[in-house]
Amino acid sequence: MGVRNLEKSQSRKPQSTLGLLALHVSVDESIHAAAKNLEATLGRLDVLVNNAGNQIQPRLLAHGQLREAFEINIYGTVILTQTLIPLILASQGKNIINLSSELGTRQLTTHLKDQGGKVWSFCPGFVVTNLVGQRKYRVAMGAQSSETSVQAVLDIVEGKKNVEAGTFIGRYDVRIPW
């Protein structure tokens, strides 16, 4: 699992078979180092879950904030995905899951479909996160634990949602129109 802060993530002592890998999607060197590490250690990538995100408030469209949002939400995610496609195609799974709120992945779906790959866009719903420092607000507004979305992502990884590849889906088997 790629994480921005490796030490912080390791200190949480995750109970998982996943390995942790330093990765910041807005830094090209970090993306390329992560890809080289994966290629050297595994030679493939079974599942790419794009979950990096940054939100800006519409009234605060300062140039730097807008650039940072695009670097993380669009450029970084696309560059990371394009960089990792050879490793994804080297696996049997060939799966990409984009956790998203609105934007689709039709072009990526078309590109990988002919090579046996599958792509989903997944909306986790209104969950508690630190996105723009709104954790307390989200809890007060009734947001669910972000862990509630994990089962849906696992269902995709385990092949239980293969029929929905190329679509935009949400938790609880909700299909979201493009």
N, C-alpha and C positions, 0 to 999 in steps of 0.2 A: 504494500500500500504506500503510495507516494504521499509524503507529508511535508509541509513547509518547515516545521520545527521538529527535527528528529529527536532531540533530547527530551523535549516536552512530551512527545508521543510515547517515547520509551518509558518515561517516568510513570505513565498511566498503567503500565504493565498490562497491555491488552491480552485478553484470553482468546487467542486465535492461532490458526496455523499460518496466517498471513505474515509475510516479512514486511518490515518497514524500510522505506527508501526515501532519502532526502530528495525533494522535488518542489520547485516553485515554478508554476507555469508561465509566469511573466518574465522569466530569465532563461534565455535561449541556452546558455551554458549549462544550466541546471537540467533542462530537458534532455540535452544531448548526453550529459553525464549519466542520467538515469537510464537512458536507452542503452548506452554502452554497458552499464552495470547489468541490466536485465539480459542483454545478449550474451555477456560473458558468463553469467551465473545460471541462466535458465535456457537461453537460446530461443525462447518463445514467450508470448504473453497470451494466456487463455482468455482473459477478460480485462477490458479497459473500462473502468467506471469513471467518467468525467464528472467530478463533483465540485470543482473549484468554482468559486463565484464571488462577485463583489457587487454591491448595490449602491447606487448613489441616489440621493434625494433630488427630484426634479428641480427644486428651487435652489439647489447648490451646485449648479453646473459650472464649477470652476474648471479651467482648462486641465489642470493636473488631475483632478478627480475623474473627469471624463476620460482622459488618457489611461489612467490606472484601471478604470472599469473595462475599457475595451481591451487592454492588454491581458487582463485575467479572463474575462468572460468570452472573448471572441478570439483574438489572436493567439493567446497562449494555448487555449483549448484546441484550436485548429492545428497549430504547429505541433503540439504534443501528439495529437492523434495521427497526423501525417508522418511524424517521426517514428511512431510505434507501429504503423501499419505492416511493415515487413515482419515484425515479431508476432503480430496478431495473425497474419497469414501463415506463419510457421506452426501455429497451434491447430489442434483439431476443433476447438470451440469457435474461434474467430468471432468473438462477441464484443460489441461496444455498447455501453449503456451511458447515455447522457442524462444526468439529472438536470432537469430544466424546468422553467416556469412557463415558457411560451414558445421559444424558438425551436424549430424542427430540425431534422437531420436528413432531409430527403436526398441531397446530393451525395452524402456519405453512404446512405443506404444503397443508392444506385451503383456507386463505385464498388462496394464490397459484395453486393448480391451475386454478381457474375462469378465471384471467386469463392462462393460458399460462406461468406460472412453475413452476420446479422447485426442490425443496429436498432436500438430503441431510444426514444426520448421518454424520460420518466419524470413526472412531477411528484415530489414527495408530499405535497400538500402544505397546510399551515402548521409548521412545526417549530419547536423551540430551537433556535440557533443563535449564534453571536453575530449574525449578519447585521452590519451597521450598529452593533451594540444594543439590539432590541430584545435581549433575552427576557428581562423582567416584564416588559410590555407584552411580549408574546404569551408568556405564562398567564398574565392577567387577562388576556383576551381569549384564553381557552385553547391555545395551541397545544398540540400533542407532542410527546417526546419524539425527537428525531429518530429514535430507535424503532418507532412503529413502521417506518419506511424500509427498514432493513429487510424484513421478511419479503416484501415485494421485490426488492433487488435480488435477494437470494433465489426467489422463484424464477427470475429471468436467467440468472447464472446457471441454475440447475436444469434449464430447458423446459420449464413448465409454462413459459410464455412464448415459445417459438412461433406459434401461430400469429402472434401479435408483432413480430419483427417488422420494422419499417413503419411503426405507428408511434403515436404519442399517447402514453398511458399514464394513469395516476394510480394511487393506492386504491385498494378495495376493488380492483378490476374495472376501474372507470376508464373508458376510452375518450380521449380528448380530441375534438375535431381540430384539424390543422386550420 
